[in-house]
C-alpha cells in the first residue's frame, strides 16, 4: 500500500539573513521577508534556498536545497 505525504505544510524559501538568534527567510510567493528569526537544523548561508515546515504555528527550516 502506498503511503501518502501531506505537503500542505511544506514551503520553499530563501534565507535573507543569518543572525545569532536564528535565520530570516522569505517564503516563495511573498514580497517581504518574515520578521521573526527561525531555528534551523543545518548550517545555511544568506541566499540559500531552503525547505521549511510549518508546525504548531511556527516555521522550522529543515535544510538547504542542493545543488545551487
C-alpha positions in Angstrom: 0.0 0.0 0.0 1.4 3.4 -1.0 1.8 5.9 1.8 0.6 9.5 1.1 2.5 12.5 2.3 0.7 15.7 3.3 2.8 18.5 1.8 0.4 21.4 2.6 2.7 22.4 5.5 6.0 22.4 3.4 7.3 25.5 1.8 10.3 26.7 -0.2 12.1 29.9 0.9 15.2 31.9 0.5 17.5 32.8 3.5 17.7 36.6 3.7 19.9 36.9 6.8 21.7 34.8 9.3 21.9 36.1 12.9 22.9 34.9 16.3 19.1 34.5 17.1 18.3 32.4 14.0 17.7 33.0 10.3 15.4 35.3 8.4 13.6 33.8 5.4 11.4 34.9 2.6 8.8 32.3 1.6 8.3 31.8 -2.1 5.4 34.0 -3.4 5.8 36.5 -0.6 7.1 40.0 -1.3 8.8 40.7 2.0 11.0 38.5 4.3 9.4 37.3 7.6 10.4 39.4 10.6 10.9 36.6 13.1 14.2 34.7 13.2 13.6 31.0 12.9 15.6 28.0 14.1 17.3 25.7 11.7 18.7 22.1 11.8 21.6 22.6 9.3 24.0 25.4 8.7 22.8 27.8 6.0 24.0 31.0 4.4 22.3 34.1 3.1 20.9 33.4 -0.3 20.5 29.6 0.3 17.2 28.0 -0.9 15.7 26.0 2.0 12.8 23.7 2.7 10.6 25.0 5.5 8.0 23.1 7.6 5.1 24.8 9.3 4.4 23.1 12.6 2.4 24.2 15.7 2.1 27.8 14.4 5.8 28.3 13.7 8.2 27.6 10.9 11.2 25.2 11.1 13.9 25.4 8.5 14.6 21.7 7.6 17.6 22.3 5.5 19.2 23.7 2.3 18.3 22.6 -1.2 21.3 21.5 -3.2 22.9 21.9 -5.7 22.8 25.7 -6.0 
